Amino acid sequence: MARTTATDAQTASGTQSVERALSLLTAFTDEHPERRISELGSITGLGQSTVSRLVGALEALGFLAHDDRSGMYRLGPEVVSLAGVALNQSPVFRQARQVAQNLAHDLDLGANVAELRDGQLFYLCHFEGRQAPRTYTLMGRTGPLHATALGKALLFGHSDDEVEELIGRKYPAYTPHTVNDIRGLLGALGESRQRGYSTELEELAFGRACLAAPIRDRTGRVVAALSASGPLSVINLPAEQQALSRKVIEHADEISTALGYHAAISIAVSP
């Protein structure tokens, strides 16, 4: 029988402490940006003394901040610093950031860049136009693939079988306009691939529309998507679809080119 050494025990204890600390950080969400010690204990299942000790350490390191008036904790500045480091290591983010900002400025709409992560779209960056303001950031948020233009554009490079395997049975209907079955989604994807862009008209939320195009790397693989979005009060998608699609595709192609993609070469070597 293998003997457990003191070093093994220390390693296991250290790993457990890291896991517990991370569970506390992930308890903070957009819906609950501030938490009390008691809440953190209930969510993580940790004892109050353990939570207090870990929270104290995280606060001292800058990963949590304490509000003296309310007595509640929120994520600290070090989390923002790490997020910035992570984003800056993304080739897609580096090449897409300025292009997306230009698109938002040109259209006065919102411009968003997302990639595929764990069966969802993951926002890398976004910018607001004057006619599509937001009071919060989308960076780091996730969204469904089947109910968004960005999500459908991210699926351009996947076969029908891969789409079904990726999404499985997760087709919640967010509005009556949501396509919430595999047959309808595959049909919409087929049409979107033919025209080179995808659309979303009140599929995720009422009163909003979106149009997205895929971003490809040097191999031709779809690695991200770029979209323009806004409220229906300023974006008449059926009437403006042709002009808007040209603009979004143009900017998405600019990002793809910066990532090394050359359409002529890709088409020539396609089987």
PAZAPA-4460 file (N, C-alpha, C; in steps of 0.05 Angstrom, whole numbers, plus 32768, in hexadecimal, padded with zeros to 4 digits):
% residues 271
    n_x    n_y    n_z   ca_x   ca_y   ca_z    c_x    c_y    c_z   seq   type   mol
   8011   7FE8   8000   8000   8000   8000   8012   8019   8000     1      M     A
   800B   802C   7FEE   801B   8044   7FEC   8017   8055   8005     2      A     A
   802E   8060   800E   802D   8071   8026   8028   808E   801E     3      R     A
   8018   809C   802D   8013   80B8   8029   8028   80C8   8038     4      T     A
   8038   80D7   802A   804D   80E7   8036   8043   8102   803F     5      T     A
   8053   8110   804F   804C   812A   8058   804A   813D   8041     6      A     A
   805B   813A   802D   805A   814B   8015   8040   8147   8006     7      T     A
   8037   812E   8003   801E   8128   7FF5   8007   8135   8004     8      D     A
   8007   8134   801E   7FF1   813F   802E   7FF1   815E   802B     9      A     A
   8009   816A   802A   800A   8187   8027   8000   818F   800B    10      Q     A
   8007   817F   7FF7   7FFE   8185   7FDC   7FE0   8184   7FDA    11      T     A
   7FD5   816F   7FE6   7FB8   816B   7FE5   7FAA   8182   7FF3    12      A     A
   7FB5   818A   800A   7FA9   81A0   8019   7FAB   81BA   8009    13      S     A
   7FC1   81BF   7FFC   7FC4   81D7   7FED   7FB1   81D8   7FD5    14      G     A
   7FAE   81C1   7FC8   7F9B   81BF   7FB1   7F7F   81C5   7FBA    15      T     A
   7F78   81BA   7FD1   7F5D   81BE   7FDC   7F58   81DB   7FE2    16      Q     A
   7F6C   81E8   7FED   7F69   8205   7FF4   7F65   8215   7FDB    17      S     A
   7F74   820F   7FC5   7F71   821D   7FAC   7F55   8219   7FA1    18      V     A
   7F4C   8200   7FA1   7F31   81FA   7F97   7F1C   8209   7FA7    19      E     A
   7F1F   820B   7FC1   7F0C   8219   7FD2   7F0C   8237   7FCC    20      R     A
   7F24   8242   7FC9   7F26   825F   7FC3   7F19   8265   7FA9    21      A     A
   7F1E   8255   7F94   7F12   8259   7F7A   7EF3   8256   7F7B    22      L     A
   7EEA   8244   7F8B   7ECD   8241   7F8E   7EC0   825A   7F99    23      S     A
   7ECE   8268   7FAA   7EC4   8281   7FB5   7EC3   8297   7FA0    24      L     A
   7ED8   8298   7F8F   7ED9   82AD   7F7A   7EC3   82A8   7F66    25      L     A
   7EBE   828F   7F5F   7EA9   828A   7F4A   7E8D   828C   7F55    26      T     A
   7E8A   8291   7F6F   7E6F   8296   7F7A   7E65   82B1   7F73    27      A     A
   7E76   82C3   7F69   7E6E   82DE   7F62   7E65   82DE   7F44    28      F     A
   7E4D   82E8   7F3F   7E42   82E8   7F24   7E36   8303   7F1D    29      T     A
   7E2E   8307   7F04   7E21   8320   7EFD   7E07   8324   7F0E    30      D     A
   7DF9   830E   7F13   7DE1   8310   7F23   7DE7   8315   7F40    31      E     A
   7DFE   830C   7F4A   7E05   830F   7F66   7E22   8318   7F68    32      H     A
   7E28   8332   7F61   7E43   833C   7F61   7E4E   8340   7F7D    33      P     A
   7E3D   8340   7F92   7E46   8344   7FAD   7E3B   832D   7FBF    34      E     A
   7E4B   8324   7FD1   7E43   830E   7FE2   7E4C   8313   7FFF    35      R     A
   7E3D   8307   8011   7E45   8307   802D   7E54   82ED   8033    36      R     A
   7E62   82EC   804A   7E70   82D4   8052   7E5C   82BD   8055    37      I     A
   7E45   82C2   8060   7E32   82AC   8064   7E28   82A1   8049    38      S     A
   7E24   82B3   8036   7E1C   82AA   801B   7E31   8298   800E    39      E     A
   7E4A   82A1   8010   7E60   8292   8004   7E61   8276   8011    40      L     A
   7E5C   8275   802B   7E5C   825B   8038   7E46   8249   802E    41      G     A
   7E2E   8254   802B   7E17   8244   8021   7E1C   823A   8004    42      S     A
   7E27   824B   7FF4   7E2B   8244   7FD8   7E41   822F   7FD4    43      I     A
   7E57   8232   7FE3   7E6D   8220   7FDF   7E6C   8207   7FF2    44      T     A
   7E5C   8209   8007   7E5B   81F2   801A   7E72   81F2   802D    45      G     A
   7E81   8208   802E   7E98   820A   8041   7E8F   8216   805B    46      L     A
   7E9D   820F   8071   7E97   821A   808B   7E9D   8238   808C    47      G     A
   7E90   8246   809E   7E93   8263   80A0   7EB0   826B   80A7    48      Q     A
   7EBD   825B   80B8   7ED8   8262   80BF   7EEB   825F   80A7    49      S     A
   7EE6   8249   8097   7EF7   8245   807F   7EF2   825B   806B    50      T     A
   7ED9   8263   8067   7ED2   8279   8055   7EDF   8293   805E    51      V     A
   7EDD   8299   8077   7EE8   82B1   8082   7F07   82B2   807E    52      S     A
   7F14   829C   8082   7F31   829B   807F   7F39   829E   8062    53      R     A
   7F2B   8291   8050   7F32   8293   8033   7F2B   82AF   8028    54      L     A
   7F14   82B9   8031   7F0C   82D4   8028   7F21   82E9   8031    55      V     A
   7F2A   82E6   8049   7F3F   82F8   8053   7F58   82F7   8042    56      G     A
   7F60   82DF   803B   7F78   82DC   802A   7F73   82E8   800E    57      A     A
   7F5C   82E2   8002   7F56   82ED   7FE8   7F54   830B   7FE8    58      L     A
   7F49   8316   7FFE   7F48   8333   7FFF   7F64   8340   8002    59      E     A
   7F75   8333   8011   7F90   833D   8015   7F9F   833D   7FFA    60      A     A
   7F99   8329   7FE9   7FA7   8326   7FD0   7F9A   8337   7FBA    61      L     A
   7F83   8344   7FBF   7F76   8355   7FAC   7F62   8347   7F9A    62      G     A
   7F5C   832E   7FA0   7F48   831F   7F8F   7F2C   8323   7F99    63      F     A
   7F29   832D   7FB1   7F0F   8335   7FBB   7F11   8350   7FC8    64      L     A
   7EFB   835F   7FC8   7EFA   8379   7FD5   7EE2   837A   7FE8    65      A     A
   7EE5   8388   7FFE   7ED1   838A   8013   7EC4   83A5   8014    66      H     A
   7EAA   83A6   8015   7E9B   83BF   8018   7E95   83C3   8035    67      D     A
   7EA2   83D7   8041   7E9E   83DB   805E   7E82   83E3   8066    68      D     A
   7E74   83F0   8054   7E59   83F9   805A   7E45   83E2   805A    69      R     A
   7E46   83D1   8046   7E33   83BB   8043   7E3D   83A1   8051    70      S     A
   7E57   83A0   8054   7E62   8387   8060   7E65   8371   804C    71      G     A
   7E61   8377   8032   7E61   8362   801D   7E7B   8363   800E    72      M     A
   7E81   834D   8000   7E99   834A   7FF0   7E93   834A   7FD3    73      Y     A
   7EA5   8353   7FC3   7EA3   8352   7FA6   7EBF   834B   7F9A    74      R     A
   7EBF   8344   7F81   7ED9   833E   7F74   7EEB   8356   7F74    75      L     A
   7F05   8351   7F78   7F18   8367   7F7B   7F27   836D   7F61    76      G     A
   7F38   8381   7F61   7F46   838A   7F49   7F59   8376   7F3D    77      P     A
   7F64   8363   7F4D   7F76   8350   7F42   7F69   833D   7F2E    78      E     A
   7F4F   8339   7F32   7F40   8328   7F1F   7F3F   8336   7F04    79      V     A
   7F3B   8350   7F04   7F3B   835F   7EEB   7F56   835E   7EDE    80      V     A
   7F6B   8360   7EED   7F86   835F   7EE2   7F8C   8344   7ED5    81      S     A
   7F83   832E   7EE1   7F87   8314   7ED6   7F77   8311   7EBC    82      L     A
   7F5E   831B   7EBD   7F4D   8319   7EA5   7F5A   8328   7E8D    83      A     A
   7F66   833F   7E93   7F74   834E   7E7E   7F8B   833F   7E72    84      G     A
   7F9A   8332   7E84   7FB1   8322   7E7B   7FA7   830B   7E69    85      V     A
   7F92   82FD   7E71   7F88   82E7   7E62   7F7E   82F0   7E46    86      A     A
   7F6F   8306   7E46   7F65   8310   7E2C   7F7B   8318   7E19    87      L     A
   7F90   8325   7E24   7FA5   832E   7E13   7FB6   8318   7E07    88      N     A
   7FB3   8300   7E12   7FC1   82E9   7E06   7FB1   82DC   7DF0    89      Q     A
   7F99   82E5   7DEB   7F88   82DA   7DD6   7F8E   82E7   7DBB    90      S     A
   7F97   82D9   7DA7   7F9C   82E5   7D8D   7F83   82F0   7D81    91      P     A
   7F6C   82E3   7D85   7F53   82EE   7D7A   7F4C   8308   7D87    92      V     A
   7F4F   830A   7DA1   7F49   8323   7DAF   7F5B   8339   7DA5    93      F     A
   7F75   8334   7DA2   7F87   8349   7D9A   7F81   8353   7D7E    94      R     A
   7F7A   8341   7D6C   7F74   8349   7D50   7F58   8355   7D4D    95      Q     A
   7F46   834C   7D5E   7F2A   8354   7D5A   7F22   836E   7D69    96      A     A
   7F30   8375   7D7E   7F28   838A   7D90   7F24   83A5   7D81    97      R     A
   7F38   83AD   7D72   7F35   83C7   7D64   7F21   83C6   7D4D    98      Q     A
   7F20   83AF   7D40   7F0D   83AC   7D29   7EF0   83AD   7D34    99      V     A
   7EEB   83A0   7D4A   7ED0   83A1   7D56   7EC9   83BD   7D5F   100      A     A
   7EDC   83CB   7D6A   7ED7   83E6   7D72   7ED1   83F8   7D5A   101      Q     A
   7EDF   83F4   7D44   7ED9   8403   7D2C   7EBD   83FD   7D21   102      N     A
   7EB5   83E4   7D23   7E9A   83DC   7D19   7E85   83EA   7D2A   103      L     A
   7E88   83EA   7D44   7E75   83F7   7D55   7E73   8415   7D4F   104      A     A
   7E89   8421   7D4A   7E8A   843D   7D44   7E7D   8443   7D28   105      H     A
   7E83   8432   7D15   7E78   8436   7CFA   7E59   8433   7CF9   106      D     A
   7E4F   8420   7D08   7E32   841A   7D07   7E22   8427   7D1D   107      L     A
   7E30   8430   7D32   7E22   843A   7D4A   7E12   8424   7D58   108      D     A
   7E1A   840B   7D53   7E0E   83F4   7D60   7E22   83E6   7D72   109      L     A
   7E19   83D1   7D80   7E2B   83C1   7D90   7E3B   83AE   7D7E   110      G     A
   7E54   83AA   7D84   7E65   8397   7D76   7E71   8384   7D8A   111      A     A
   7E6E   836A   7D84   7E76   8355   7D97   7E88   8340   7D89   112      N     A
   7E9B   8336   7D98   7EAC   8320   7D8E   7EAA   8309   7DA3   113      V     A
   7EA5   82F1   7D99   7EA3   82DA   7DAB   7EB0   82C2   7D9F   114      A     A
   7EB8   82B0   7DB0   7EC3   8296   7DA7   7EB3   827F   7DB4   115      E     A
   7EB8   8267   7DAA   7EA9   8250   7DB4   7EB8   8244   7DCC   116      L     A
   7EAA   8240   7DE2   7EB6   8235   7DFA   7EA2   8224   7E09   117      R     A
   7EA8   820A   7E0D   7E97   81F8   7E1D   7E7A   81F8   7E14   118      D     A
   7E75   81F7   7DFA   7E5A   81F5   7DF0   7E4A   820F   7DF1   119      G     A
   7E58   8226   7DF6   7E4B   8240   7DF7   7E5C   8254   7DE9   120      Q     A
   7E50   826B   7DE3   7E61   8281   7DD9   7E6C   8290   7DF1   121      L     A
   7E84   829A   7DEE   7E92   82A8   7E03   7E9B   82C3   7DF9   122      F     A
   7E91   82D8   7E05   7E97   82F3   7DFB   7EB4   82FB   7E02   123      Y     A
   7EC3   8302   7DED   7EDF   830B   7DF1   7EDF   832A   7DF3   124      L     A
   7ECF   8338   7DE4   7ECF   8355   7DE6   7EB5   835F   7DD9   125      C     A
   7EAE   8378   7DE0   7E97   8385   7DD4   7E9A   83A3   7DD8   126      H     A
   7E8D   83B1   7DC5   7E8D   83CE   7DC6   7E70   83D8   7DC1   127      F     A
   7E69   83EE   7DCD   7E4E   83F9   7DC9   7E4F   8410   7DB5   128      E     A
   7E3B   8411   7DA3   7E37   8428   7D93   7E24   843B   7DA1   129      G     A
   7E21   8453   7D97   7E10   8466   7DA4   7DF3   845E   7DA5   130      R     A
   7DEB   844E   7D91   7DCF   8445   7D91   7DCA   842A   7D9E   131      Q     A
   7DDF   841F   7DA9   7DDD   8405   7DB7   7DED   8405   7DD1   132      A     A
   7DE6   8417   7DE3   7DF6   8419   7DFC   7DF1   8402   7E0F   133      P     A
   7E05   83FC   7E1F   7E03   83E9   7E35   7E10   83F5   7E4D   134      R     A
   7E07   83EE   7E65   7E13   83F8   7E7D   7E25   83E3   7E8A   135      T     A
   7E29   83CD   7E7C   7E39   83B7   7E87   7E49   83AA   7E71   136      Y     A
   7E5E   839A   7E78   7E6E   838D   7E64   7E65   8371   7E5F   137      T     A
   7E68   8368   7E46   7E62   834C   7E3E   7E7A   833A   7E40   138      L     A
   7E92   8346   7E42   7EAA   8335   7E42   7EA9   8320   7E59   139      M     A
   7EAF   8308   7E51   7EAF   82F2   7E64   7E94   82E5   7E68   140      G     A
   7E7F   82F1   7E5D   7E65   82E4   7E5F   7E62   82CE   7E4A   141      R     A
   7E4F   82BD   7E4E   7E49   82A8   7E3B   7E2D   82AB   7E30   142      T     A
   7E27   829C   7E1B   7E0D   829D   7E0F   7E07   8284   7DFF   143      G     A
   7DEE   827F   7DF9   7DE7   8266   7DEA   7DEF   8268   7DCD   144      P     A
   7DF5   8251   7DC1   7DFD   8251   7DA5   7DE4   8252   7D92   145      L     A
   7DCF   8245   7D9A   7DB8   8241   7D88   7DA6   825A   7D86   146      H     A
   7DA8   826C   7D9A   7D96   8283   7D9B   7DA3   829E   7D95   147      A     A
   7DBC   829D   7D8B   7DCB   82B6   7D86   7DD7   82B5   7D6A   148      T     A
   7DDA   82CC   7D5E   7DE8   82CE   7D44   7E05   82C6   7D48   149      A     A
   7E12   82CF   7D5D   7E2E   82C8   7D63   7E31   82AA   7D65   150      L     A
   7E1F   829E   7D74   7E21   8281   7D78   7E1E   8272   7D5E   151      G     A
   7E0C   827A   7D4E   7E08   826C   7D34   7E20   8270   7D22   152      K     A
   7E2C   8287   7D22   7E43   828C   7D12   7E5B   827B   7D1B   153      A     A
   7E5D   8276   7D35   7E72   8265   7D40   7E6F   8248   7D37   154      L     A
   7E57   8241   7D2F   7E51   8225   7D27   7E55   8220   7D09   155      L     A
   7E5D   8235   7CFB   7E60   8233   7CDE   7E73   821C   7CD6   156      F     A
   7E89   8218   7CE5   7E9C   8203   7CDD   7E96   81E8   7CE8   157      G     A
   7E7F   81E4   7CF4   7E78   81CA   7D00   7E64   81BB   7CEE   158      H     A
   7E68   81A1   7CEC   7E55   8190   7CDD   7E3B   818E   7CED   159      S     A
   7E26   8184   7CE0   7E0C   8181   7CEE   7E0F   816F   7D06   160      D     A
   7E1E   8159   7D03   7E22   8147   7D1A   7E31   8154   7D30   161      D     A
   7E45   8164   7D2A   7E54   8172   7D3E   7E43   8187   7D4D   162      E     A
   7E31   8194   7D3E   7E1F   81A8   7D4A   7E0D   819A   7D5E   163      V     A
   7E02   8184   7D56   7DEF   8175   7D68   7DFE   816B   7D80   164      E     A
   7E17   8161   7D7D   7E26   8157   7D93   7E2E   816D   7DA6   165      E     A
   7E35   8184   7D9A   7E3E   819B   7DAA   7E28   81A7   7DBC   166      L     A
   7E11   81AA   7DB0   7DFB   81B7   7DBF   7DEA   81A2   7DCE   167      I     A
   7DE8   818A   7DC4   7DD9   8175   7DD1   7DBB   817C   7DD1   168      G     A
   7DAF   817C   7DE9   7D93   8182   7DEB   7D8E   819D   7DF7   169      R     A
   7DA2   81AF   7DF7   7DA0   81C9   7E04   7D95   81DD   7DF0   170      K     A
   7D7B   81DE   7DED   7D6E   81F1   7DDA   7D58   8201   7DE9   171      Y     A
   7D5E   820F   7DFE   7D48   821E   7E0C   7D3D   8234   7DFA   172      P     A
   7D23   8238   7DFC   7D16   824E   7DED   7D16   8267   7DFE   173      A     A
   7D25   827B   7DF6   7D26   8294   7E05   7D0F   82A6   7DFE   174      Y     A
   7D06   82A4   7DE5   7CEE   82B3   7DDC   7CDF   82A1   7DC9   175      T     A
   7CC7   82A9   7DC0   7CB9   8298   7DAC   7CC8   8296   7D92   176      P     A
   7CDC   82A7   7D8D   7CEB   82A7   7D74   7D03   8295   7D75   177      H     A
   7D0A   828A   7D8C   7D22   8279   7D8E   7D1E   825F   7D7F   178      T     A
   7D32   8257   7D6F   7D32   823D   7D62   7D3C   8229   7D77   179      V     A
   7D2A   8218   7D80   7D31   8207   7D97   7D30   81E9   7D91   180      N     A
   7D37   81E2   7D78   7D3A   81C6   7D71   7D50   81C2   7D5D   181      D     A
   7D5C   81AB   7D5C   7D74   81A6   7D4B   7D6D   81AA   7D2D   182      I     A
   7D56   81A1   7D24   7D4F   81A3   7D08   7D4E   81C1   7D00   183      R     A
   7D41   81D1   7D10   7D3F   81ED   7D0A   7D5A   81FB   7D0A   184      G     A
   7D6B   81F4   7D1E   7D85   8200   7D20   7D96   81F9   7D08   185      L     A
   7D96   81DF   7D00   7DA7   81D7   7CE9   7D9D   81E4   7CCF   186      L     A
   7D83   81E8   7CCD   7D78   81F6   7CB6   7D82   8213   7CB5   187      G     A
   7D81   8220   7CCC   7D8A   823C   7CCE   7DA8   823E   7CC8   188      A     A
   7DB7   822B   7CD2   7DD4   822B   7CCD   7DDA   8227   7CB0   189      L     A
   7DCB   8216   7CA2   7DD0   8211   7C86   7DCC   822B   7C76   190      G     A
   7DB7   8239   7C7C   7DB2   8253   7C6E   7DC7   8267   7C75   191      E     A
   7DCF   8268   7C8E   7DE4   827C   7C97   7DFE   8276   7C89   192      S     A
   7E06   825D   7C87   7E20   8257   7C7A   7E20   825F   7C5D   193      R     A
   7E0A   825C   7C50   7E08   8263   7C33   7E0C   8281   7C2F   194      Q     A
   7E01   8291   7C40   7E03   82AE   7C3C   7E1A   82BB   7C4B   195      R     A
   7E28   82AB   7C5C   7E40   82B5   7C69   7E3C   82C4   7C83   196      G     A
   7E24   82C4   7C8E   7E1F   82D2   7CA8   7E06   82C6   7CB4   197      Y     A
   7E02   82CB   7CCE   7DEB   82C1   7CDD   7DDC   82D9   7CE9   198      S     A
   7DC3   82D4   7CEF   7DB3   82EA   7CFA   7DA4   82E0   7D13   199      T     A
   7D9B   82F4   7D22   7D8B   82EE   7D3B   7D77   8305   7D3E   200      E     A
   7D5E   82FE   7D3E   7D49   8312   7D40   7D37   830B   7D57   201      L     A
   7D3C   8317   7D6E   7D2C   8311   7D87   7D2C   82F4   7D8E   202      E     A
   7D42   82E6   7D8A   7D44   82CA   7D91   7D4D   82C6   7DAE   203      E     A
   7D5F   82D8   7DB7   7D69   82D6   7DD2   7D5A   82E9   7DE5   204      L     A
   7D52   8301   7DDB   7D44   8314   7DEB   7D33   8325   7DD9   205      A     A
   7D1C   832E   7DE3   7D0A   833F   7DD4   7D17   835A   7DCF   206      F     A
   7D11   8365   7DB8   7D19   8380   7DB1   7D36   8383   7DA8   207      G     A
   7D43   836D   7DA2   7D5F   836E   7D99   7D64   835D   7D80   208      R     A
   7D77   8366   7D70   7D7F   8358   7D58   7D9D   8357   7D55   209      A     A
   7DA7   8344   7D46   7DC4   8340   7D44   7DCB   8333   7D2A   210      C     A
   7DE2   8339   7D1F   7DEC   832C   7D07   7E0A   8327   7D0B   211      L     A
   7E13   830E   7D04   7E2E   8306   7D0A   7E3B   82F7   7CF3   212      A     A
   7E55   82F9   7CF2   7E65   82EB   7CDD   7E7C   82DD   7CEA   213      A     A
   7E85   82C6   7CDF   7E9B   82B7   7CEB   7EB6   82C4   7CE7   214      P     A
   7EC8   82BE   7CFA   7EE4   82C6   7CF8   7EF5   82AC   7CF6   215      I     A
   7F08   82AC   7CE3   7F17   8293   7CDE   7F35   8298   7CE3   216      R     A
   7F43   8282   7CEA   7F60   8284   7CED   7F6D   827D   7CD3   217      D     A
   7F87   827A   7CD3   7F96   8276   7CBA   7F90   825B   7CAD   218      R     A
   7F85   8248   7CBD   7F7E   822E   7CB1   7F61   822E   7CA6   219      T     A
   7F53   8244   7CAA   7F37   8245   7CA1   7F23   823D   7CB6   220      G     A
   7F2D   8235   7CCD   7F1B   822C   7CE2   7F0D   8244   7CEF   221      R     A
   7EF3   8241   7CF5   7EE4   8256   7D03   7EED   8257   7D20   222      V     A
   7EF9   826D   7D28   7F03   826F   7D44   7EF4   8283   7D54   223      V     A
   7EE4   8294   7D47   7ED5   82A8   7D56   7EBF   82B3   7D43   224      A     A
   7EB0   82C7   7D4D   7E9C   82D4   7D3C   7E99   82F1   7D45   225      A     A
   7E92   8302   7D32   7E8E   831E   7D37   7E71   8325   7D31   226      L     A
   7E65   8336   7D41   7E49   833D   7D3D   7E44   835B   7D40   227      S     A
   7E2E   8364   7D34   7E23   837E   7D3A   7E07   837A   7D45   228      A     A
   7E01   8389   7D5A   7DE7   8384   7D67   7DDC   839E   7D72   229      S     A
   7DC2   839E   7D76   7DB5   83B6   7D82   7D97   83B2   7D85   230      G     A
   7D8A   83C6   7D91   7D6D   83C4   7D95   7D5E   83C7   7D7A   231      P     A
   7D47   83BC   7D79   7D37   83BD   7D60   7D2F   83DA   7D5A   232      L     A
   7D30   83EB   7D6E   7D29   8407   7D69   7D3D   8415   7D57   233      S     A
   7D55   840A   7D55   7D69   8417   7D44   7D74   8404   7D2E   234      V     A
   7D6E   83EA   7D2F   7D78   83D8   7D1B   7D61   83C8   7D0F   235      I     A
   7D59   83CF   7CF7   7D44   83C1   7CE8   7D51   83AB   7CD8   236      N     A
   7D55   8394   7CE5   7D65   837F   7CD8   7D5B   8376   7CBD   237      L     A
   7D41   8370   7CBA   7D37   8368   7CA0   7D3D   837C   7C89   238      P     A
   7D3B   8396   7C8F   7D40   83AA   7C7B   7D5D   83B0   7C77   239      A     A
   7D6D   83AD   7C8C   7D89   83B5   7C8B   7D9D   839E   7C89   240      E     A
   7D92   8386   7C86   7DA3   836E   7C88   7DB9   836D   7C73   241      Q     A
   7DB3   8374   7C5B   7DC8   8373   7C46   7DDF   8385   7C4B   242      Q     A
   7DD9   839F   7C51   7DEE   83B2   7C57   7DFD   83AB   7C70   243      A     A
   7DEF   83A3   7C85   7DFB   839C   7C9F   7E0D   8384   7C9C   244      L     A
   7E04   8370   7C8D   7E14   8357   7C8A   7E2E   835D   7C7B   245      S     A
   7E2E   836F   7C67   7E46   8376   7C59   7E5A   8382   7C6C   246      R     A
   7E51   8394   7C7D   7E62   83A2   7C90   7E6E   838E   7CA5   247      K     A
   7E5E   837D   7CB0   7E67   836A   7CC4   7E7B   8356   7CB8   248      V     A
   7E74   834B   7CA0   7E86   8338   7C93   7EA1   8345   7C8C   249      I     A
   7EA0   835E   7C83   7EB8   836D   7C7C   7ECB   836F   7C95   250      E     A
   7EBF   8375   7CAC   7ED0   8378   7CC4   7ED9   835D   7CCE   251      H     A
   7EC7   8348   7CCC   7ECF   832D   7CD5   7EE6   8323   7CC3   252      A     A
   7EE5   8329   7CA9   7EFA   8320   7C97   7F14   832F   7C9E   253      D     A
   7F12   8348   7CA7   7F2A   8356   7CAE   7F38   8349   7CC6   254      E     A
   7F29   833F   7CD9   7F34   8331   7CF0   7F40   8316   7CE6   255      I     A
   7F32   8308   7CD5   7F3B   82EE   7CCB   7F56   82F2   7CBD   256      S     A
   7F58   8306   7CAC   7F71   830C   7C9E   7F88   8311   7CB1   257      T     A
   7F82   8320   7CC6   7F97   8326   7CDA   7FA0   830C   7CE8   258      A     A
   7F8E   82F8   7CEA   7F95   82DE   7CF6   7FA2   82CB   7CE2   259      L     A
   7FA6   82D4   7CC9   7FB5   82C4   7CB5   7FA3   82B6   7CA1   260      G     A
   7F89   82BB   7CA2   7F77   82AD   7C8F   7F77   82BA   7C74   261      Y     A
   7F79   82AA   7C5F   7F78   82B3   7C44   7F63   82A1   7C35   262      H     A
   7F4D   82AD   7C2E   7F36   829E   7C23   7F3E   828F   7C0B   263      A     A
   7F4D   829A   7BF8   7F53   828C   7BDF   7F63   8273   7BE5   264      A     A
   7F76   8275   7BF7   7F86   825D   7BFE   7F75   8248   7C0B   265      I     A
   7F64   8251   7C1E   7F53   823E   7C2C   7F41   822F   7C19   266      S     A
   7F35   823D   7C06   7F22   8231   7BF3   7F31   821D   7BE1   267      I     A
   7F4A   8224   7BDA   7F59   8213   7BC7   7F60   81F8   7BD4   268      A     A
   7F64   81F8   7BEE   7F6D   81DF   7BFA   7F55   81D0   7C07   269      V     A
   7F3D   81DB   7C06   7F26   81CE   7C12   7F20   81B5   7C02   270      S     A
   7F1A   819E   7C0F   7F14   8185   7C01   7EF9   8187   7BF2   271      P     A
***
